[in-house]
Amino acid sequence: MKILVMNDTLKLKKGGVESFSGKWESYSSELGVEVIVIEGTDPRLMTELMKSDGFMTRFSTGLNSRRDCNRLLNLAETVHGLPVYPNYSTRWFYEDKVVQAQLFDSSGIVSPKTTVVYSLEDALAFLHKSTFPIVLKLATGASSSNVTLLRSKEEGIKRAHELFGSGLFTLAHPQVGPFSPLRRAYHSTRYFLTHRLPPLPHDKSLEQGYMLFQEFIADNDGDIRVNVIGDRVWGYRRLNLPGDFRASGSGVRDYDHTKIPESALKTAVMLADKLNSQSLVLDFLEQDGQSVLVEISYTTSPEPVANCPGHWKVSRRGDDFAFNWIDKPLRIEKAILEDFVAKIRGVPQGSLAQ
């Protein structure tokens, strides 16, 4: 069996690299498969794809990465019928918080009350009748970069005119980086004198024409992250930094699995089954004793999960689930490859676990 894998190696800001493709290659001999890692720009890509039994990649939040990988995944999966990871069932909602809110609502999943408006008039009407604070999100973005807390009607009105005007690439604080007033003044002056347009963020999408408001759920000092791959489930808590209501991107984690409510685990497995996803990542808050689902993804940074002291093995019993704690770490890259190979071989999911 030959599996083609697109190189996804990322250099981390904190040092070191992150590479699903490298891990998949290292695990290949254990599973008796040949993994060929190839660059996305390699002219042999199409030839190698057609000689393969499956295609795997892992793309991130960047606009270019999502676009390029989705092109290949769609071609391999829908035209040539190749098994792929992530398949369409696993990736269709990625980096789209609007459709995620619609998914939760239509599936009866407990989630923060969410309102999406598509005109400036509707946005202003919503803001005038709202109680603050309220959360504003862009459809895209990771590590809380496009999540902010509106503390007043006036702040919301300012954002409304931005999003229904020229649009925004990010909700990050405008006083730093490429969006600082000094840089904006420089590029405005240069355009006036030379008609040269300012450089745009090369890997971000321009968000405009909508606003996504979400209920602010208070009294949470962090969130709960749950990962589901087949019959394996991981869970840990991410803690807020002082003065911040967001846990994503804080880097502060609590790996005590006894603090993960079973309601979150059950919702996670239920949704993973409903979507028929190969991998699912879910973020929960807690409200009135309930686990409230906020966002989902198909992928996450593997190192925090690798630091979990163990994982649960889930047994499905009709519409109910039983969770058996396995006091043994397991990397998500290995679990993904095991299930992918098992699917191609036509053997039960999880049967290749080492």
C-alpha positions in Angstrom: 0.0 0.0 0.0 1.3 3.4 -1.0 0.0 6.6 0.6 1.0 10.0 -0.8 1.4 12.7 1.9 1.9 16.4 1.2 4.6 17.9 3.3 3.1 20.2 5.9 6.1 21.0 8.1 5.7 24.3 9.9 8.4 26.3 11.7 7.0 27.3 15.1 7.5 30.8 16.5 8.6 29.3 19.8 11.2 27.2 18.0 11.2 23.7 16.5 8.8 22.4 13.9 5.4 20.8 13.7 4.9 18.1 11.0 2.0 15.7 10.7 3.6 14.4 7.4 6.9 13.7 9.2 5.1 11.7 11.9 3.0 9.8 9.4 6.2 8.8 7.6 7.9 7.7 10.8 4.9 5.5 11.7 4.5 3.9 8.3 6.8 0.9 8.8 4.8 -0.1 11.9 1.7 -0.3 9.8 3.4 -2.0 6.8 2.7 0.8 4.4 4.8 3.0 2.2 4.4 6.7 2.8 5.8 9.1 0.2 6.1 12.7 1.4 6.0 15.3 -1.5 6.0 19.0 -1.7 2.8 20.7 -3.0 4.9 22.4 -5.7 6.6 19.2 -7.0 5.8 18.7 -10.7 5.5 14.9 -10.0 2.5 15.5 -7.7 -0.2 14.4 -10.1 1.7 11.4 -11.3 2.4 10.2 -7.8 -1.2 10.9 -6.8 -2.5 8.6 -9.5 -0.1 5.8 -8.4 -1.2 6.0 -4.8 -3.8 4.2 -2.7 -4.6 7.3 -0.6 -3.7 10.9 -0.1 -3.2 12.7 3.2 -2.4 16.3 4.1 -2.9 18.7 7.0 -3.6 22.3 6.1 -3.8 25.1 8.6 -5.9 28.3 8.9 -3.9 30.3 6.3 -5.9 31.2 3.2 -3.3 29.9 0.8 -2.9 26.6 2.6 -6.6 26.0 2.7 -7.1 26.9 -0.9 -4.2 24.8 -2.3 -5.0 21.7 -0.2 -8.7 21.8 -0.9 -8.0 21.8 -4.6 -6.0 18.6 -4.4 -8.4 17.0 -1.9 -11.4 17.7 -4.0 -9.7 16.3 -7.1 -8.5 13.2 -5.4 -11.7 12.5 -3.5 -14.5 13.5 -5.8 -13.0 12.9 -9.3 -10.7 10.0 -8.8 -12.4 8.3 -5.8 -9.2 8.1 -3.7 -9.4 7.8 0.1 -8.2 11.1 1.5 -7.5 12.8 4.8 -9.2 15.1 5.7 -12.2 14.0 3.6 -15.1 16.3 2.9 -17.1 15.2 5.9 -14.1 16.1 8.1 -13.2 19.5 6.6 -16.3 21.2 5.2 -16.9 23.4 8.2 -13.2 24.3 8.9 -12.5 28.0 9.3 -16.2 29.0 9.0 -17.7 29.9 12.3 -21.0 31.0 10.6 -21.7 27.6 9.3 -20.6 26.0 12.6 -23.2 28.1 14.4 -25.8 26.9 11.9 -24.7 23.3 12.4 -25.0 23.5 16.2 -28.5 25.2 16.0 -29.9 22.7 13.5 -28.5 19.7 15.4 -29.9 20.8 18.8 -26.5 21.1 20.3 -26.2 23.4 23.4 -24.1 26.4 22.3 -24.0 30.1 23.0 -26.8 32.1 21.5 -25.5 33.3 18.1 -26.8 36.0 15.8 -25.5 36.6 12.3 -26.5 39.7 10.4 -25.9 40.6 6.8 -26.6 44.3 6.6 -25.5 47.4 8.4 -29.1 48.2 9.3 -29.7 44.8 10.9 -26.3 45.1 12.8 -27.2 48.5 14.2 -30.7 47.3 15.2 -29.2 44.3 17.0 -26.7 46.5 18.8 -29.3 49.0 20.0 -31.3 46.2 21.7 -28.4 44.2 23.0 -27.0 43.8 26.5 -23.3 44.1 26.8 -20.7 42.7 26.9 -21.2 40.5 23.8 -18.7 38.5 21.7 -17.9 39.5 18.1 -16.2 36.9 15.9 -15.0 36.7 12.3 -15.7 33.5 10.5 -12.0 32.7 10.2 -9.0 32.8 12.5 -7.3 30.7 15.2 -5.8 31.3 18.6 -8.4 34.0 19.4 -7.0 36.4 16.8 -10.4 37.1 15.4 -12.5 37.1 18.6 -13.1 40.2 20.6 -15.4 41.4 23.4 -17.7 44.3 22.6 -18.2 46.2 25.9 -20.4 48.9 24.6 -22.9 49.8 21.9 -20.5 52.4 20.6 -17.7 49.9 20.2 -20.1 47.6 18.3 -21.2 50.4 16.0 -17.6 51.2 15.1 -17.0 47.6 14.2 -20.2 47.5 12.2 -19.1 50.4 10.0 -15.8 48.6 9.5 -17.3 45.2 8.5 -19.9 46.7 6.3 -17.5 49.2 4.8 -14.0 48.3 3.6 -13.9 45.1 5.7 -11.3 43.7 8.1 -8.5 41.2 7.8 -8.4 40.7 11.6 -9.9 41.9 14.9 -6.4 42.1 16.4 -5.5 45.3 18.2 -4.8 47.9 15.5 -2.0 49.7 17.4 0.6 47.1 16.4 2.0 45.4 13.3 0.8 46.2 9.8 -2.4 47.8 11.0 -0.9 50.5 13.2 -1.9 54.1 12.6 1.7 55.0 11.7 1.9 52.4 8.9 -1.5 53.3 7.6 -0.5 56.9 7.4 2.7 55.9 5.6 0.9 53.8 3.0 -1.8 56.4 2.5 0.8 59.1 1.8 2.7 56.8 -0.6 -0.5 56.0 -2.4 -1.4 59.7 -2.7 2.1 60.5 -4.2 2.8 57.4 -6.3 -0.6 55.5 -6.6 1.1 52.4 -5.3 -1.4 50.3 -3.3 -0.3 49.2 0.2 0.7 45.5 0.7 -2.2 43.3 1.8 -1.9 40.4 4.2 -1.0 37.6 1.8 -2.5 34.7 3.8 -5.7 36.2 5.3 -9.1 36.7 3.8 -10.9 40.0 3.8 -14.0 39.7 6.0 -16.9 42.0 5.2 -20.7 42.0 4.7 -21.6 40.1 7.9 -21.3 40.3 11.6 -21.3 37.3 14.0 -22.4 38.1 17.5 -22.3 35.5 20.2 -23.5 35.4 23.8 -20.8 36.1 26.4 -20.7 33.3 28.8 -19.2 34.6 32.1 -17.5 32.9 35.0 -15.2 30.6 32.9 -11.5 30.7 33.8 -10.8 28.7 30.6 -12.3 26.3 28.2 -12.4 22.5 27.6 -10.8 21.1 24.5 -11.9 17.6 23.4 -10.4 15.6 20.5 -12.2 12.7 18.9 -10.5 10.2 16.4 -12.5 7.1 15.9 -13.0 5.4 19.2 -10.2 7.4 21.0 -11.0 10.7 22.9 -8.6 13.2 24.5 -9.5 16.1 26.8 -7.8 18.9 28.7 -8.5 22.4 29.9 -7.0 25.6 28.5 -6.8 28.4 31.0 -7.3 32.1 30.3 -4.5 34.6 30.8 -5.1 37.3 33.4 -7.4 39.9 32.2 -8.5 37.9 29.1 -11.7 36.0 28.5 -10.2 33.8 25.8 -8.3 30.6 26.4 -7.3 29.8 22.9 -3.7 30.7 22.3 -2.9 31.2 26.0 -0.5 28.3 26.2 -1.7 27.5 29.8 -3.2 24.0 30.2 -4.5 21.6 32.8 -4.2 18.0 31.9 -6.2 16.5 34.8 -8.7 14.4 32.9 -11.0 14.1 35.9 -12.0 17.8 35.3 -13.5 17.0 31.9 -17.2 16.6 32.2 -18.8 13.5 30.7 -21.4 15.7 29.0 -18.6 17.3 26.9 -17.3 13.9 25.9 -20.7 12.6 24.9 -21.5 15.7 22.8 -18.1 15.4 21.1 -18.6 11.7 20.1 -22.2 12.3 19.1 -21.2 15.1 16.8 -18.2 13.2 15.4 -20.5 10.4 14.6 -23.1 12.7 13.1 -20.5 14.3 10.8 -18.8 10.9 10.1 -15.6 12.8 10.6 -12.1 11.3 10.7 -11.0 13.7 13.4 -12.9 16.4 15.3 -11.7 19.0 17.7 -14.3 20.7 20.0 -14.1 23.7 22.4 -16.6 23.9 25.3 -17.4 26.4 28.0 -19.6 25.7 31.0 -22.9 27.4 31.8 -25.4 26.4 34.5 -23.8 22.9 34.9 -24.0 22.3 31.1 -21.2 21.9 28.6 -21.7 24.5 25.9 -20.1 23.9 22.5 -18.4 27.0 21.1 -16.4 26.0 18.1 -15.1 23.0 16.2 -12.2 22.2 13.9 -10.8 19.1 12.2 -7.2 19.7 13.4 -5.1 21.1 16.3 -1.6 21.4 17.4 -0.5 17.9 18.3 1.8 18.6 21.2 -0.8 19.6 23.8 -2.7 16.4 23.1 0.6 14.4 23.2 1.1 15.8 26.8 -2.2 14.3 27.9 -1.4 11.4 30.4 -3.9 9.2 28.6 -7.1 9.0 26.6 -10.5 7.5 26.7 -11.6 4.5 24.6 -15.3 5.0 23.8 -17.8 2.2 23.4 -20.9 3.0 21.5 -24.1 1.6 22.9 -26.9 2.7 20.6 -27.4 6.4 21.3 -25.3 6.2 24.5 -21.6 6.0 25.1 -19.3 4.5 27.7 -15.8 5.9 28.3 -12.9 3.8 29.5 -9.8 5.7 30.6 -6.5 4.3 29.2 -3.6 5.5 31.3 -1.3 5.8 28.3 -0.5 8.7 26.0 -1.3 8.4 22.3 -0.3 10.9 19.6 -3.2 12.0 17.3 -1.0 11.7 14.2 -0.6 8.0 14.9 -4.4 7.5 15.5 -5.3 9.3 12.3 -2.9 7.2 10.2 -4.1 3.9 11.9 -7.7 4.7 11.0 -6.8 5.8 7.5 -4.9 2.6 6.8 -7.6 0.4 8.4 -10.3 2.1 6.1 -8.3 1.3 3.0 -7.7 -2.3 4.1 -11.4 -2.7 5.0 -10.7 -3.7 8.6 -12.4 -2.3 11.7 -11.5 1.1 12.9 -9.0 1.0 15.7 -7.9 -2.6 14.9 -4.4 -1.5 13.9 -3.7 0.3 17.2 -0.3 -0.6 18.5 
